[in-house]
Amino acid sequence: MGFLTGTILTLFVLISLFLILLVMIQTGKGGSAGMLGGSTASQSVFGASTADVMTKTTRVIAILFIVFSLVLSFLFAKKDEVLVPDADPSIEAPLESDGSNEAPASP
């Protein structure tokens, strides 16, 4: 694995973990508490306009997740391999015998 592929894969894992964290922190549309704290706690820590910032950040991270997924799928695609390789012409099939050269069965 090359340096570029390893770097992109590492960034992809970090983006994935950050996206999971962002989704878990956000409050639902019904105003219910998120998984990692209530809405009052997150508003007092991050400010009153947290929902807008969190929504925009989640959108950007989700787009990055999709882009990195596509880039990794193209990087790891193996285009030169085939399922059934062609037979090597230098290797010949064994000759079939008609049974005349075989040793006779002993009684």
C-alpha positions in Angstrom: 0.0 0.0 0.0 1.4 3.3 -1.0 1.8 6.4 1.1 -1.1 8.2 -0.7 -3.5 5.3 -0.2 -2.5 4.9 3.4 -3.0 8.6 4.1 -6.4 8.7 2.4 -7.5 5.5 4.3 -6.4 7.1 7.6 -8.3 10.3 6.8 -11.3 8.2 5.8 -11.4 6.4 9.2 -11.0 9.7 11.1 -13.8 11.3 9.0 -16.0 8.3 9.7 -15.5 8.5 13.5 -16.0 12.3 13.5 -19.3 11.8 11.5 -20.5 9.2 14.0 -19.7 11.6 16.8 -21.5 14.5 15.2 -24.6 12.5 14.6 -24.7 11.3 18.1 -24.3 14.7 19.6 -27.1 16.4 17.7 -30.6 16.7 19.1 -33.5 15.3 17.2 -36.1 17.4 15.3 -38.6 16.9 18.1 -36.4 18.7 20.5 -35.5 15.5 22.5 -32.1 15.1 24.0 -29.3 13.7 21.9 -27.5 10.6 22.8 -24.6 12.3 24.5 -26.3 15.1 26.4 -29.4 17.2 26.6 -30.1 20.2 24.5 -29.5 22.7 27.3 -26.1 21.2 28.1 -24.9 21.5 24.5 -26.3 25.0 24.1 -24.6 26.2 27.2 -21.2 24.8 26.2 -21.2 25.6 22.4 -23.6 28.6 22.3 -27.2 29.2 21.2 -26.7 28.7 17.5 -25.2 25.3 17.8 -27.8 23.5 15.8 -27.0 25.6 12.7 -23.3 25.0 13.0 -23.7 21.3 13.8 -26.0 20.8 10.8 -23.6 22.5 8.4 -20.6 20.7 9.8 -22.4 17.3 9.5 -23.3 18.1 5.9 -19.7 19.0 5.1 -18.3 15.9 6.8 -20.9 13.7 5.1 -19.9 15.0 1.7 -16.2 14.4 2.6 -17.2 10.8 3.6 -18.8 10.2 0.3 -15.9 11.7 -1.7 -13.3 9.7 0.2 -15.4 6.5 -0.2 -15.4 7.0 -4.0 -11.7 7.8 -4.1 -10.9 4.7 -2.1 -13.0 2.5 -4.2 -11.2 3.7 -7.3 -7.8 3.3 -5.6 -8.5 -0.3 -4.5 -10.1 -1.4 -7.7 -8.0 -4.0 -9.5 -8.4 -3.5 -13.2 -5.7 -5.8 -14.5 -6.9 -9.0 -12.9 -9.2 -11.4 -14.7 -11.2 -14.1 -13.2 -10.1 -16.9 -15.6 -6.6 -16.4 -16.9 -5.8 -17.5 -20.5 -4.0 -20.8 -20.8 -0.2 -20.4 -21.4 0.4 -21.6 -25.0 3.8 -23.1 -24.0 2.2 -25.6 -21.7 0.8 -28.5 -23.7 -2.0 -30.8 -22.6 -0.9 -34.4 -21.9 -1.4 -36.9 -24.7 -4.2 -39.2 -24.3 -3.3 -42.9 -24.6 -5.5 -45.5 -26.3 -4.5 -48.1 -23.8 -2.0 -50.0 -25.9 1.0 -48.7 -24.0 -0.3 -49.6 -20.6 1.0 -52.6 -18.7 -1.3 -55.6 -18.7 -3.3 -56.3 -15.5 -1.8 -59.1 -13.5 -4.2 -62.0 -12.6 
